[in-house]
Amino acid sequence: MSYPEIDHTEIALEAGVSAERAEAVLAASWKLAEAFTGQVYDDATPGAHVLEAVRCLALYQLIHSPARREFRVIQAGDSILTRQALGPLFQQSGAGILLAGDVIWGVGTDVALQDEN
């Protein structure tokens, strides 16, 4: 899937990681943003606030990654992408407030959506 372009080399430089790692986390951040908002950002040109939100999200994850916090415990298999589960990540990274206007609230609750899957 092709997402709107965000310069991953700038994110890599700011986070102090390789360009490849920044590119991978940026791609994952687009998927998280889609899960959080309920929208698809593949070839559409999102607003500047969406681009900034995804950039903030990727940067936050790279800076606060478990690899940099070796003393933290990593729980494998914890990959539920509900709005409720993603809330703290989006709040702490600043991406949540940037994406608030894009969230589709009328599609059902996260619990209802999770039950459908």
Biopython code that builds the backbone (N, CA, C, O; Angstrom):
import numpy as np
from Bio.PDB.StructureBuilder import StructureBuilder

atoms = [
    (1, "MET", "N", (0.837, -1.166, 0.000)),
    (1, "MET", "CA", (0.000, 0.000, 0.000)),
    (1, "MET", "C", (0.889, 1.239, 0.000)),
    (1, "MET", "O", (1.923, 1.274, 0.668)),
    (2, "SER", "N", (0.488, 2.226, -0.735)),
    (2, "SER", "CA", (1.269, 3.452, -0.852)),
    (2, "SER", "C", (0.621, 4.561, -0.028)),
    (2, "SER", "O", (-0.546, 4.898, -0.226)),
    (3, "TYR", "N", (1.392, 5.117, 0.891)),
    (3, "TYR", "CA", (0.905, 6.195, 1.741)),
    (3, "TYR", "C", (1.481, 7.523, 1.284)),
    (3, "TYR", "O", (2.501, 7.551, 0.595)),
    (4, "PRO", "N", (0.841, 8.626, 1.659)),
    (4, "PRO", "CA", (1.408, 9.943, 1.332)),
    (4, "PRO", "C", (2.822, 10.062, 1.879)),
    (4, "PRO", "O", (3.148, 9.506, 2.928)),
    (5, "GLU", "N", (3.637, 10.781, 1.165)),
    (5, "GLU", "CA", (5.067, 10.860, 1.470)),
    (5, "GLU", "C", (5.360, 11.730, 2.690)),
    (5, "GLU", "O", (4.930, 12.880, 2.779)),
    (6, "ILE", "N", (6.099, 11.147, 3.616)),
    (6, "ILE", "CA", (6.683, 11.861, 4.742)),
    (6, "ILE", "C", (8.152, 11.491, 4.718)),
    (6, "ILE", "O", (8.491, 10.315, 4.587)),
    (7, "ASP", "N", (9.020, 12.465, 4.843)),
    (7, "ASP", "CA", (10.463, 12.230, 4.737)),
    (7, "ASP", "C", (10.961, 11.417, 5.934)),
    (7, "ASP", "O", (11.134, 11.946, 7.032)),
    (8, "HIS", "N", (11.187, 10.128, 5.703)),
    (8, "HIS", "CA", (11.638, 9.248, 6.781)),
    (8, "HIS", "C", (13.079, 9.523, 7.204)),
    (8, "HIS", "O", (13.470, 9.182, 8.321)),
    (9, "THR", "N", (13.878, 10.143, 6.316)),
    (9, "THR", "CA", (15.268, 10.433, 6.690)),
    (9, "THR", "C", (15.339, 11.518, 7.769)),
    (9, "THR", "O", (16.224, 11.486, 8.625)),
    (10, "GLU", "N", (14.410, 12.476, 7.728)),
    (10, "GLU", "CA", (14.363, 13.494, 8.783)),
    (10, "GLU", "C", (13.971, 12.863, 10.114)),
    (10, "GLU", "O", (14.531, 13.203, 11.156)),
    (11, "ILE", "N", (13.014, 11.951, 10.078)),
    (11, "ILE", "CA", (12.586, 11.255, 11.295)),
    (11, "ILE", "C", (13.742, 10.420, 11.837)),
    (11, "ILE", "O", (13.982, 10.397, 13.044)),
    (12, "ALA", "N", (14.452, 9.739, 10.950)),
    (12, "ALA", "CA", (15.596, 8.918, 11.365)),
    (12, "ALA", "C", (16.664, 9.771, 12.038)),
    (12, "ALA", "O", (17.212, 9.389, 13.072)),
    (13, "LEU", "N", (16.953, 10.917, 11.454)),
    (13, "LEU", "CA", (17.965, 11.806, 12.016)),
    (13, "LEU", "C", (17.538, 12.318, 13.394)),
    (13, "LEU", "O", (18.337, 12.348, 14.330)),
    (14, "GLU", "N", (16.277, 12.717, 13.503)),
    (14, "GLU", "CA", (15.788, 13.242, 14.776)),
    (14, "GLU", "C", (15.747, 12.175, 15.863)),
    (14, "GLU", "O", (16.033, 12.463, 17.025)),
    (15, "ALA", "N", (15.394, 10.943, 15.494)),
    (15, "ALA", "CA", (15.295, 9.858, 16.470)),
    (15, "ALA", "C", (16.621, 9.149, 16.708)),
    (15, "ALA", "O", (16.761, 8.412, 17.685)),
    (16, "GLY", "N", (17.592, 9.360, 15.832)),
    (16, "GLY", "CA", (18.883, 8.696, 15.987)),
    (16, "GLY", "C", (18.839, 7.224, 15.625)),
    (16, "GLY", "O", (19.482, 6.400, 16.277)),
    (17, "VAL", "N", (18.077, 6.886, 14.577)),
    (17, "VAL", "CA", (17.966, 5.500, 14.117)),
    (17, "VAL", "C", (18.299, 5.444, 12.631)),
    (17, "VAL", "O", (18.500, 6.479, 11.994)),
    (18, "SER", "N", (18.355, 4.243, 12.087)),
    (18, "SER", "CA", (18.637, 4.099, 10.659)),
    (18, "SER", "C", (17.428, 4.547, 9.835)),
    (18, "SER", "O", (16.298, 4.555, 10.325)),
    (19, "ALA", "N", (17.676, 4.910, 8.605)),
    (19, "ALA", "CA", (16.599, 5.324, 7.698)),
    (19, "ALA", "C", (15.629, 4.175, 7.452)),
    (19, "ALA", "O", (14.424, 4.392, 7.318)),
    (20, "GLU", "N", (16.150, 2.956, 7.394)),
    (20, "GLU", "CA", (15.296, 1.786, 7.174)),
    (20, "GLU", "C", (14.333, 1.578, 8.344)),
    (20, "GLU", "O", (13.152, 1.288, 8.151)),
    (21, "ARG", "N", (14.856, 1.730, 9.548)),
    (21, "ARG", "CA", (14.002, 1.576, 10.743)),
    (21, "ARG", "C", (12.939, 2.668, 10.778)),
    (21, "ARG", "O", (11.780, 2.392, 11.087)),
    (22, "ALA", "N", (13.316, 3.884, 10.470)),
    (22, "ALA", "CA", (12.360, 4.985, 10.455)),
    (22, "ALA", "C", (11.282, 4.757, 9.400)),
    (22, "ALA", "O", (10.108, 5.039, 9.640)),
    (23, "GLU", "N", (11.671, 4.253, 8.244)),
    (23, "GLU", "CA", (10.716, 3.982, 7.179)),
    (23, "GLU", "C", (9.713, 2.902, 7.598)),
    (23, "GLU", "O", (8.520, 3.014, 7.319)),
    (24, "ALA", "N", (10.203, 1.866, 8.263)),
    (24, "ALA", "CA", (9.328, 0.781, 8.717)),
    (24, "ALA", "C", (8.344, 1.273, 9.790)),
    (24, "ALA", "O", (7.159, 0.942, 9.751)),
    (25, "VAL", "N", (8.838, 2.052, 10.730)),
    (25, "VAL", "CA", (7.970, 2.561, 11.795)),
    (25, "VAL", "C", (6.975, 3.566, 11.230)),
    (25, "VAL", "O", (5.839, 3.641, 11.699)),
    (26, "LEU", "N", (7.382, 4.329, 10.239)),
    (26, "LEU", "CA", (6.479, 5.271, 9.595)),
    (26, "LEU", "C", (5.339, 4.534, 8.895)),
    (26, "LEU", "O", (4.186, 4.957, 8.982)),
    (27, "ALA", "N", (5.646, 3.449, 8.210)),
    (27, "ALA", "CA", (4.605, 2.642, 7.557)),
    (27, "ALA", "C", (3.646, 2.067, 8.600)),
    (27, "ALA", "O", (2.433, 2.052, 8.392)),
    (28, "ALA", "N", (4.190, 1.597, 9.713)),
    (28, "ALA", "CA", (3.343, 1.067, 10.785)),
    (28, "ALA", "C", (2.494, 2.175, 11.403)),
    (28, "ALA", "O", (1.360, 1.931, 11.814)),
    (29, "SER", "N", (3.030, 3.374, 11.470)),
    (29, "SER", "CA", (2.287, 4.499, 12.036)),
    (29, "SER", "C", (1.092, 4.867, 11.173)),
    (29, "SER", "O", (0.054, 5.271, 11.696)),
    (30, "TRP", "N", (1.224, 4.733, 9.862)),
    (30, "TRP", "CA", (0.076, 4.969, 8.985)),
    (30, "TRP", "C", (-1.037, 3.972, 9.302)),
    (30, "TRP", "O", (-2.210, 4.345, 9.349)),
    (31, "LYS", "N", (-0.676, 2.706, 9.521)),
    (31, "LYS", "CA", (-1.672, 1.683, 9.846)),
    (31, "LYS", "C", (-2.337, 1.973, 11.192)),
    (31, "LYS", "O", (-3.543, 1.779, 11.344)),
    (32, "LEU", "N", (-1.560, 2.433, 12.158)),
    (32, "LEU", "CA", (-2.121, 2.796, 13.459)),
    (32, "LEU", "C", (-3.080, 3.976, 13.333)),
    (32, "LEU", "O", (-4.140, 3.995, 13.958)),
    (33, "ALA", "N", (-2.699, 4.956, 12.521)),
    (33, "ALA", "CA", (-3.563, 6.121, 12.306)),
    (33, "ALA", "C", (-4.873, 5.696, 11.651)),
    (33, "ALA", "O", (-5.938, 6.209, 11.993)),
    (34, "GLU", "N", (-4.793, 4.764, 10.715)),
    (34, "GLU", "CA", (-6.014, 4.263, 10.076)),
    (34, "GLU", "C", (-6.896, 3.524, 11.075)),
    (34, "GLU", "O", (-8.117, 3.675, 11.060)),
    (35, "ALA", "N", (-6.283, 2.729, 11.938)),
    (35, "ALA", "CA", (-7.051, 2.005, 12.955)),
    (35, "ALA", "C", (-7.690, 2.975, 13.945)),
    (35, "ALA", "O", (-8.813, 2.753, 14.396)),
    (36, "PHE", "N", (-6.985, 4.034, 14.277)),
    (36, "PHE", "CA", (-7.474, 5.014, 15.243)),
    (36, "PHE", "C", (-8.611, 5.851, 14.679)),
    (36, "PHE", "O", (-9.583, 6.131, 15.381)),
    (37, "THR", "N", (-8.498, 6.256, 13.410)),
    (37, "THR", "CA", (-9.512, 7.138, 12.829)),
    (37, "THR", "C", (-10.628, 6.388, 12.116)),
    (37, "THR", "O", (-11.726, 6.922, 11.956)),
    (38, "GLY", "N", (-10.361, 5.158, 11.686)),
    (38, "GLY", "CA", (-11.364, 4.429, 10.909)),
    (38, "GLY", "C", (-11.368, 4.843, 9.451)),
    (38, "GLY", "O", (-12.300, 4.514, 8.717)),
    (39, "GLN", "N", (-10.344, 5.557, 9.023)),
    (39, "GLN", "CA", (-10.238, 6.013, 7.639)),
    (39, "GLN", "C", (-9.038, 5.362, 6.963)),
    (39, "GLN", "O", (-8.144, 4.838, 7.628)),
    (40, "VAL", "N", (-9.030, 5.403, 5.639)),
    (40, "VAL", "CA", (-7.920, 4.865, 4.857)),
    (40, "VAL", "C", (-7.200, 6.036, 4.210)),
    (40, "VAL", "O", (-7.826, 6.896, 3.589)),
    (41, "TYR", "N", (-5.893, 6.064, 4.357)),
    (41, "TYR", "CA", (-5.088, 7.165, 3.832)),
    (41, "TYR", "C", (-4.151, 6.731, 2.710)),
    (41, "TYR", "O", (-3.092, 7.334, 2.532)),
    (42, "ASP", "N", (-4.512, 5.704, 1.956)),
    (42, "ASP", "CA", (-3.584, 5.167, 0.968)),
    (42, "ASP", "C", (-3.167, 6.201, -0.080)),
    (42, "ASP", "O", (-2.069, 6.748, 0.025)),
    (43, "ASP", "N", (-3.973, 6.480, -1.056)),
    (43, "ASP", "CA", (-3.581, 7.423, -2.099)),
    (43, "ASP", "C", (-4.220, 8.789, -1.920)),
    (43, "ASP", "O", (-3.917, 9.723, -2.663)),
    (44, "ALA", "N", (-5.093, 8.907, -0.948)),
    (44, "ALA", "CA", (-5.727, 10.199, -0.695)),
    (44, "ALA", "C", (-4.693, 11.160, -0.116)),
    (44, "ALA", "O", (-3.748, 10.744, 0.554)),
    (45, "THR", "N", (-4.881, 12.418, -0.377)),
    (45, "THR", "CA", (-3.990, 13.415, 0.192)),
    (45, "THR", "C", (-4.622, 13.937, 1.469)),
    (45, "THR", "O", (-5.551, 14.744, 1.421)),
    (46, "PRO", "N", (-4.121, 13.482, 2.615)),
    (46, "PRO", "CA", (-4.693, 13.933, 3.876)),
    (46, "PRO", "C", (-4.253, 15.365, 4.181)),
    (46, "PRO", "O", (-3.312, 15.885, 3.581)),
    (47, "GLY", "N", (-4.936, 15.970, 5.098)),
    (47, "GLY", "CA", (-4.561, 17.317, 5.502)),
    (47, "GLY", "C", (-3.220, 17.329, 6.211)),
    (47, "GLY", "O", (-2.685, 16.290, 6.596)),
    (48, "ALA", "N", (-2.693, 18.528, 6.370)),
    (48, "ALA", "CA", (-1.388, 18.685, 7.013)),
    (48, "ALA", "C", (-1.403, 18.146, 8.436)),
    (48, "ALA", "O", (-0.384, 17.648, 8.914)),
    (49, "HIS", "N", (-2.554, 18.236, 9.130)),
    (49, "HIS", "CA", (-2.608, 17.743, 10.508)),
    (49, "HIS", "C", (-2.463, 16.237, 10.568)),
    (49, "HIS", "O", (-1.920, 15.711, 11.539)),
    (50, "VAL", "N", (-2.939, 15.526, 9.544)),
    (50, "VAL", "CA", (-2.793, 14.065, 9.515)),
    (50, "VAL", "C", (-1.330, 13.702, 9.262)),
    (50, "VAL", "O", (-0.794, 12.803, 9.909)),
    (51, "LEU", "N", (-0.693, 14.386, 8.340)),
    (51, "LEU", "CA", (0.726, 14.132, 8.070)),
    (51, "LEU", "C", (1.562, 14.393, 9.320)),
    (51, "LEU", "O", (2.450, 13.607, 9.648)),
    (52, "GLU", "N", (1.280, 15.492, 10.016)),
    (52, "GLU", "CA", (2.028, 15.813, 11.236)),
    (52, "GLU", "C", (1.754, 14.790, 12.330)),
    (52, "GLU", "O", (2.659, 14.429, 13.082)),
    (53, "ALA", "N", (0.509, 14.320, 12.425)),
    (53, "ALA", "CA", (0.153, 13.320, 13.434)),
    (53, "ALA", "C", (0.929, 12.026, 13.211)),
    (53, "ALA", "O", (1.459, 11.452, 14.162)),
    (54, "VAL", "N", (1.000, 11.567, 11.978)),
    (54, "VAL", "CA", (1.717, 10.325, 11.662)),
    (54, "VAL", "C", (3.206, 10.506, 11.917)),
    (54, "VAL", "O", (3.867, 9.602, 12.428)),
    (55, "ARG", "N", (3.736, 11.678, 11.559)),
    (55, "ARG", "CA", (5.142, 11.960, 11.833)),
    (55, "ARG", "C", (5.417, 11.945, 13.328)),
    (55, "ARG", "O", (6.408, 11.361, 13.767)),
    (56, "CYS", "N", (4.554, 12.578, 14.117)),
    (56, "CYS", "CA", (4.716, 12.593, 15.584)),
    (56, "CYS", "C", (4.628, 11.188, 16.158)),
    (56, "CYS", "O", (5.389, 10.819, 17.052)),
    (57, "LEU", "N", (3.703, 10.424, 15.638)),
    (57, "LEU", "CA", (3.514, 9.057, 16.122)),
    (57, "LEU", "C", (4.746, 8.203, 15.850)),
    (57, "LEU", "O", (5.203, 7.472, 16.729)),
    (58, "ALA", "N", (5.281, 8.293, 14.645)),
    (58, "ALA", "CA", (6.475, 7.519, 14.296)),
    (58, "ALA", "C", (7.668, 7.955, 15.150)),
    (58, "ALA", "O", (8.402, 7.120, 15.678)),
    (59, "LEU", "N", (7.845, 9.244, 15.274)),
    (59, "LEU", "CA", (8.962, 9.767, 16.053)),
    (59, "LEU", "C", (8.852, 9.347, 17.513)),
    (59, "LEU", "O", (9.844, 8.942, 18.119)),
    (60, "TYR", "N", (7.670, 9.439, 18.072)),
    (60, "TYR", "CA", (7.457, 9.039, 19.468)),
    (60, "TYR", "C", (7.799, 7.565, 19.664)),
    (60, "TYR", "O", (8.469, 7.202, 20.631)),
    (61, "GLN", "N", (7.337, 6.714, 18.745)),
    (61, "GLN", "CA", (7.600, 5.280, 18.872)),
    (61, "GLN", "C", (9.093, 4.964, 18.747)),
    (61, "GLN", "O", (9.601, 4.084, 19.442)),
    (62, "LEU", "N", (9.783, 5.667, 17.876)),
    (62, "LEU", "CA", (11.213, 5.426, 17.715)),
    (62, "LEU", "C", (12.003, 5.880, 18.937)),
    (62, "LEU", "O", (12.943, 5.204, 19.356)),
    (63, "ILE", "N", (11.631, 7.007, 19.502)),
    (63, "ILE", "CA", (12.355, 7.534, 20.655)),
    (63, "ILE", "C", (12.058, 6.718, 21.908)),
    (63, "ILE", "O", (12.938, 6.517, 22.745)),
    (64, "HIS", "N", (10.819, 6.250, 22.038)),
    (64, "HIS", "CA", (10.409, 5.529, 23.244)),
    (64, "HIS", "C", (10.251, 4.029, 22.998)),
    (64, "HIS", "O", (9.479, 3.363, 23.688)),
    (65, "SER", "N", (10.972, 3.504, 22.029)),
    (65, "SER", "CA", (10.840, 2.090, 21.686)),
    (65, "SER", "C", (11.403, 1.193, 22.789)),
    (65, "SER", "O", (12.304, 1.600, 23.522)),
    (66, "PRO", "N", (10.874, -0.024, 22.905)),
    (66, "PRO", "CA", (11.393, -0.959, 23.907)),
    (66, "PRO", "C", (12.883, -1.237, 23.744)),
    (66, "PRO", "O", (13.565, -1.522, 24.729)),
    (67, "ALA", "N", (13.396, -1.159, 22.527)),
    (67, "ALA", "CA", (14.821, -1.405, 22.307)),
    (67, "ALA", "C", (15.670, -0.362, 23.028)),
    (67, "ALA", "O", (16.796, -0.649, 23.435)),
    (68, "ARG", "N", (15.139, 0.835, 23.185)),
    (68, "ARG", "CA", (15.859, 1.888, 23.896)),
    (68, "ARG", "C", (15.608, 1.832, 25.388)),
    (68, "ARG", "O", (16.315, 2.477, 26.161)),
    (69, "ARG", "N", (14.596, 1.059, 25.809)),
    (69, "ARG", "CA", (14.255, 0.930, 27.223)),
    (69, "ARG", "C", (14.400, -0.539, 27.605)),
    (69, "ARG", "O", (13.403, -1.214, 27.865)),
    (70, "GLU", "N", (15.595, -1.023, 27.639)),
    (70, "GLU", "CA", (15.851, -2.443, 27.843)),
    (70, "GLU", "C", (15.333, -2.950, 29.174)),
    (70, "GLU", "O", (15.127, -4.153, 29.338)),
    (71, "PHE", "N", (15.118, -2.057, 30.126)),
    (71, "PHE", "CA", (14.632, -2.481, 31.438)),
    (71, "PHE", "C", (13.133, -2.731, 31.445)),
    (71, "PHE", "O", (12.612, -3.269, 32.422)),
    (72, "ARG", "N", (12.425, -2.358, 30.387)),
    (72, "ARG", "CA", (10.981, -2.545, 30.334)),
    (72, "ARG", "C", (10.653, -3.950, 29.836)),
    (72, "ARG", "O", (11.420, -4.530, 29.068)),
    (73, "VAL", "N", (9.545, -4.485, 30.258)),
    (73, "VAL", "CA", (9.103, -5.806, 29.825)),
    (73, "VAL", "C", (8.271, -5.666, 28.555)),
    (73, "VAL", "O", (7.384, -4.815, 28.476)),
    (74, "ILE", "N", (8.556, -6.492, 27.577)),
    (74, "ILE", "CA", (7.799, -6.485, 26.327)),
    (74, "ILE", "C", (6.817, -7.645, 26.362)),
    (74, "ILE", "O", (7.206, -8.790, 26.592)),
    (75, "GLN", "N", (5.546, -7.348, 26.133)),
    (75, "GLN", "CA", (4.521, -8.389, 26.112)),
    (75, "GLN", "C", (4.244, -8.782, 24.670)),
    (75, "GLN", "O", (3.674, -7.999, 23.910)),
    (76, "ALA", "N", (4.634, -9.963, 24.299)),
    (76, "ALA", "CA", (4.420, -10.442, 22.939)),
    (76, "ALA", "C", (2.948, -10.783, 22.739)),
    (76, "ALA", "O", (2.273, -11.260, 23.651)),
    (77, "GLY", "N", (2.476, -10.530, 21.545)),
    (77, "GLY", "CA", (1.105, -10.883, 21.192)),
    (77, "GLY", "C", (0.075, -9.843, 21.577)),
    (77, "GLY", "O", (-1.114, -10.065, 21.346)),
    (78, "ASP", "N", (0.468, -8.727, 22.147)),
    (78, "ASP", "CA", (-0.471, -7.682, 22.531)),
    (78, "ASP", "C", (-0.649, -6.737, 21.349)),
    (78, "ASP", "O", (-0.048, -5.663, 21.307)),
    (79, "SER", "N", (-1.470, -7.139, 20.399)),
    (79, "SER", "CA", (-1.585, -6.358, 19.165)),
    (79, "SER", "C", (-3.017, -6.001, 18.823)),
    (79, "SER", "O", (-3.359, -5.910, 17.644)),
    (80, "ILE", "N", (-3.864, -5.796, 19.821)),
    (80, "ILE", "CA", (-5.243, -5.410, 19.561)),
    (80, "ILE", "C", (-5.267, -3.940, 19.181)),
    (80, "ILE", "O", (-4.835, -3.089, 19.958)),
    (81, "LEU", "N", (-5.770, -3.637, 17.988)),
    (81, "LEU", "CA", (-5.785, -2.260, 17.498)),
    (81, "LEU", "C", (-7.175, -1.642, 17.657)),
    (81, "LEU", "O", (-7.839, -1.338, 16.666)),
    (82, "THR", "N", (-7.603, -1.462, 18.880)),
    (82, "THR", "CA", (-8.854, -0.746, 19.120)),
    (82, "THR", "C", (-8.512, 0.690, 19.483)),
    (82, "THR", "O", (-7.399, 0.983, 19.919)),
    (83, "ARG", "N", (-9.463, 1.566, 19.301)),
    (83, "ARG", "CA", (-9.239, 2.966, 19.644)),
    (83, "ARG", "C", (-8.890, 3.099, 21.118)),
    (83, "ARG", "O", (-8.059, 3.927, 21.491)),
    (84, "GLN", "N", (-9.519, 2.290, 21.953)),
    (84, "GLN", "CA", (-9.248, 2.340, 23.389)),
    (84, "GLN", "C", (-7.817, 1.885, 23.688)),
    (84, "GLN", "O", (-7.136, 2.500, 24.508)),
    (85, "ALA", "N", (-7.358, 0.821, 23.039)),
    (85, "ALA", "CA", (-6.006, 0.325, 23.269)),
    (85, "ALA", "C", (-4.960, 1.287, 22.733)),
    (85, "ALA", "O", (-3.878, 1.407, 23.308)),
    (86, "LEU", "N", (-5.268, 1.976, 21.639)),
    (86, "LEU", "CA", (-4.322, 2.904, 21.036)),
    (86, "LEU", "C", (-4.325, 4.269, 21.719)),
    (86, "LEU", "O", (-3.412, 5.066, 21.505)),
    (87, "GLY", "N", (-5.336, 4.546, 22.534)),
    (87, "GLY", "CA", (-5.494, 5.851, 23.166)),
    (87, "GLY", "C", (-4.256, 6.418, 23.832)),
    (87, "GLY", "O", (-3.863, 7.542, 23.520)),
    (88, "PRO", "N", (-3.626, 5.679, 24.743)),
    (88, "PRO", "CA", (-2.440, 6.235, 25.413)),
    (88, "PRO", "C", (-1.302, 6.587, 24.463)),
    (88, "PRO", "O", (-0.647, 7.614, 24.640)),
    (89, "LEU", "N", (-1.060, 5.756, 23.463)),
    (89, "LEU", "CA", (-0.009, 6.028, 22.489)),
    (89, "LEU", "C", (-0.299, 7.319, 21.729)),
    (89, "LEU", "O", (0.587, 8.151, 21.537)),
    (90, "PHE", "N", (-1.553, 7.474, 21.298)),
    (90, "PHE", "CA", (-1.917, 8.660, 20.540)),
    (90, "PHE", "C", (-1.935, 9.905, 21.422)),
    (90, "PHE", "O", (-1.630, 11.001, 20.953)),
    (91, "GLN", "N", (-2.289, 9.744, 22.689)),
    (91, "GLN", "CA", (-2.297, 10.880, 23.599)),
    (91, "GLN", "C", (-0.864, 11.328, 23.902)),
    (91, "GLN", "O", (-0.564, 12.520, 23.839)),
    (92, "GLN", "N", (0.005, 10.399, 24.222)),
    (92, "GLN", "CA", (1.371, 10.736, 24.600)),
    (92, "GLN", "C", (2.200, 11.267, 23.440)),
    (92, "GLN", "O", (3.090, 12.093, 23.641)),
    (93, "SER", "N", (1.918, 10.801, 22.229)),
    (93, "SER", "CA", (2.684, 11.259, 21.066)),
    (93, "SER", "C", (2.176, 12.584, 20.524)),
    (93, "SER", "O", (2.869, 13.238, 19.744)),
    (94, "GLY", "N", (0.979, 12.989, 20.923)),
    (94, "GLY", "CA", (0.380, 14.211, 20.392)),
    (94, "GLY", "C", (-0.403, 13.973, 19.121)),
    (94, "GLY", "O", (-1.022, 14.899, 18.598)),
    (95, "ALA", "N", (-0.391, 12.746, 18.610)),
    (95, "ALA", "CA", (-1.081, 12.445, 17.358)),
    (95, "ALA", "C", (-2.596, 12.414, 17.538)),
    (95, "ALA", "O", (-3.334, 12.717, 16.600)),
    (96, "GLY", "N", (-3.065, 12.056, 18.719)),
    (96, "GLY", "CA", (-4.508, 11.946, 18.950)),
    (96, "GLY", "C", (-5.239, 13.250, 18.728)),
    (96, "GLY", "O", (-6.286, 13.271, 18.080)),
    (97, "ILE", "N", (-4.709, 14.332, 19.253)),
    (97, "ILE", "CA", (-5.366, 15.629, 19.096)),
    (97, "ILE", "C", (-5.319, 16.083, 17.646)),
    (97, "ILE", "O", (-6.242, 16.746, 17.172)),
    (98, "LEU", "N", (-4.246, 15.729, 16.935)),
    (98, "LEU", "CA", (-4.137, 16.097, 15.531)),
    (98, "LEU", "C", (-5.108, 15.309, 14.652)),
    (98, "LEU", "O", (-5.556, 15.801, 13.616)),
    (99, "LEU", "N", (-5.428, 14.089, 15.070)),
    (99, "LEU", "CA", (-6.324, 13.237, 14.289)),
    (99, "LEU", "C", (-7.779, 13.284, 14.751)),
    (99, "LEU", "O", (-8.643, 12.666, 14.128)),
    (100, "ALA", "N", (-8.056, 14.003, 15.824)),
    (100, "ALA", "CA", (-9.399, 13.995, 16.408)),
    (100, "ALA", "C", (-10.475, 14.353, 15.388)),
    (100, "ALA", "O", (-11.560, 13.772, 15.412)),
    (101, "GLY", "N", (-10.201, 15.276, 14.516)),
    (101, "GLY", "CA", (-11.187, 15.672, 13.515)),
    (101, "GLY", "C", (-11.409, 14.628, 12.449)),
    (101, "GLY", "O", (-12.422, 14.679, 11.752)),
    (102, "ASP", "N", (-10.508, 13.688, 12.294)),
    (102, "ASP", "CA", (-10.626, 12.645, 11.270)),
    (102, "ASP", "C", (-11.254, 11.363, 11.783)),
    (102, "ASP", "O", (-11.584, 10.478, 10.993)),
    (103, "VAL", "N", (-11.423, 11.248, 13.087)),
    (103, "VAL", "CA", (-11.961, 10.012, 13.659)),
    (103, "VAL", "C", (-13.413, 9.831, 13.234)),
    (103, "VAL", "O", (-14.214, 10.761, 13.328)),
    (104, "ILE", "N", (-13.742, 8.653, 12.773)),
    (104, "ILE", "CA", (-15.120, 8.315, 12.430)),
    (104, "ILE", "C", (-15.757, 7.727, 13.677)),
    (104, "ILE", "O", (-15.500, 6.576, 14.030)),
    (105, "TRP", "N", (-16.589, 8.519, 14.341)),
    (105, "TRP", "CA", (-17.166, 8.090, 15.613)),
    (105, "TRP", "C", (-18.438, 7.281, 15.421)),
    (105, "TRP", "O", (-18.810, 6.517, 16.313)),
    (106, "GLY", "N", (-19.116, 7.421, 14.294)),
    (106, "GLY", "CA", (-20.415, 6.786, 14.133)),
    (106, "GLY", "C", (-20.391, 5.372, 13.609)),
    (106, "GLY", "O", (-21.454, 4.823, 13.323)),
    (107, "VAL", "N", (-19.237, 4.753, 13.467)),
    (107, "VAL", "CA", (-19.168, 3.419, 12.881)),
    (107, "VAL", "C", (-19.412, 2.317, 13.891)),
    (107, "VAL", "O", (-19.441, 1.144, 13.518)),
    (108, "GLY", "N", (-19.584, 2.650, 15.130)),
    (108, "GLY", "CA", (-19.799, 1.641, 16.167)),
    (108, "GLY", "C", (-18.722, 1.751, 17.223)),
    (108, "GLY", "O", (-17.721, 2.443, 17.040)),
    (109, "THR", "N", (-18.933, 1.079, 18.302)),
    (109, "THR", "CA", (-17.937, 1.117, 19.367)),
    (109, "THR", "C", (-16.789, 0.189, 19.034)),
    (109, "THR", "O", (-16.922, -0.706, 18.200)),
    (110, "ASP", "N", (-15.682, 0.402, 19.677)),
    (110, "ASP", "CA", (-14.536, -0.475, 19.463)),
    (110, "ASP", "C", (-14.857, -1.905, 19.849)),
    (110, "ASP", "O", (-14.398, -2.846, 19.201)),
    (111, "VAL", "N", (-15.645, -2.074, 20.904)),
    (111, "VAL", "CA", (-16.014, -3.424, 21.332)),
    (111, "VAL", "C", (-16.846, -4.097, 20.253)),
    (111, "VAL", "O", (-16.633, -5.267, 19.936)),
    (112, "ALA", "N", (-17.797, -3.354, 19.687)),
    (112, "ALA", "CA", (-18.638, -3.919, 18.621)),
    (112, "ALA", "C", (-17.800, -4.254, 17.399)),
    (112, "ALA", "O", (-18.003, -5.297, 16.777)),
    (113, "LEU", "N", (-16.861, -3.384, 17.047)),
    (113, "LEU", "CA", (-16.002, -3.643, 15.901)),
    (113, "LEU", "C", (-15.099, -4.844, 16.151)),
    (113, "LEU", "O", (-14.858, -5.644, 15.246)),
    (114, "GLN", "N", (-14.600, -4.972, 17.377)),
    (114, "GLN", "CA", (-13.735, -6.098, 17.717)),
    (114, "GLN", "C", (-14.521, -7.400, 17.673)),
    (114, "GLN", "O", (-13.999, -8.427, 17.237)),
    (115, "ASP", "N", (-15.781, -7.366, 18.123)),
    (115, "ASP", "CA", (-16.605, -8.569, 18.095)),
    (115, "ASP", "C", (-16.898, -9.037, 16.681)),
    (115, "ASP", "O", (-17.048, -10.235, 16.442)),
    (116, "GLU", "N", (-16.982, -8.090, 15.726)),
    (116, "GLU", "CA", (-17.240, -8.443, 14.336)),
    (116, "GLU", "C", (-16.071, -9.172, 13.711)),
    (116, "GLU", "O", (-16.255, -9.981, 12.801)),
    (117, "ASN", "N", (-14.855, -8.891, 14.195)),
    (117, "ASN", "CA", (-13.661, -9.491, 13.584)),
    (117, "ASN", "C", (-13.399, -10.802, 14.153)),
    (117, "ASN", "O", (-12.436, -11.462, 13.765)),
]
sb = StructureBuilder()
sb.init_structure("model")
sb.init_model(0)
sb.init_chain("A")
sb.init_seg("    ")
for serial, (resi, resn, name, xyz) in enumerate(atoms, 1):
    if name == "N":
        sb.init_residue(resn, " ", resi, " ")
    sb.init_atom(name, np.array(xyz, "f"), 0.0, 1.0, " ", f" {name:<3s}", serial, name[0])
structure = sb.get_structure()
